[in-house]
């Protein structure tokens, strides 16, 4: 069964290099599990996520070949940023 490695890059947390990996029957299953994994990782860092608003998950095979990358980028609307701007 193929082994897939989930590496995360989240500026508000430390980067996580997956050295153990996960066994999945297919790339399709690995893709589905990557979405669930990213969701849990984002939920676990929800308070800190907005500090940088950037999260990336890279899935590789057992040879280190990058198979897919998921990226979540958050941007606050100008109206919200204006509400937090200090008044002179």
C-alpha positions in Angstrom: 0.0 0.0 0.0 1.4 3.4 -0.9 2.7 5.7 1.9 1.9 9.4 1.8 3.6 12.1 3.9 1.7 15.3 5.0 4.0 18.3 5.6 2.6 21.5 6.9 3.9 25.1 6.7 2.1 27.5 8.9 3.9 30.7 9.8 2.0 31.0 13.2 3.1 27.5 14.2 6.3 25.6 13.6 6.7 23.8 10.3 5.9 20.1 10.6 7.9 17.6 8.6 6.0 14.3 8.5 8.6 11.5 8.9 6.0 8.7 9.5 3.4 9.1 6.8 0.1 7.4 6.2 -0.9 4.4 4.2 -3.7 4.9 1.7 -5.0 2.6 -1.0 -5.0 5.4 -3.7 -4.1 9.0 -4.4 -7.8 9.8 -4.3 -8.0 8.6 -0.7 -4.8 10.5 0.2 -6.4 13.7 -1.3 -9.6 13.2 0.7 -7.6 12.6 3.9 -5.4 15.7 3.2 -8.5 17.9 3.3 -9.6 16.4 6.6 -6.0 16.7 8.0 -5.8 20.3 6.9 -9.2 21.0 8.5 -8.1 19.6 11.8 -4.7 21.5 11.7 -6.6 24.8 10.9 -9.1 24.2 13.7 -6.2 23.5 16.2 -4.6 26.8 15.3 -7.7 28.9 14.7 -6.7 31.6 17.2 -3.2 32.0 15.7 -4.1 31.5 12.1 -5.2 35.1 11.6 -1.9 36.4 12.8 -0.4 35.4 9.4 -3.4 34.1 7.5 -1.4 31.5 5.6 -1.4 27.7 5.8 0.1 25.1 3.4 -0.1 21.3 3.3 2.2 19.4 0.9 1.7 15.7 0.3 4.6 13.7 -0.9 5.2 10.0 -1.8 7.8 7.8 -0.1 10.5 9.1 -2.6 9.8 12.7 -1.6 8.0 13.6 -4.9 5.4 16.3 -4.3 2.0 15.0 -5.3 -0.2 17.9 -4.3 -0.3 21.1 -2.3 -3.2 22.7 -0.5 -2.9 26.4 0.4 -5.3 28.4 2.5 -4.8 32.2 2.5 -7.0 34.5 4.6 -7.4 38.2 3.8 -9.4 40.6 5.9 -11.6 43.0 3.9 -10.5 46.7 3.9 -13.6 47.6 5.9 -12.6 45.3 8.7 -9.0 46.6 8.7 -10.3 50.1 8.9 -12.3 49.2 12.0 -9.1 48.2 13.8 -7.0 51.2 12.7 -6.1 53.4 15.6 -7.7 56.9 15.5 -5.3 59.9 15.5 
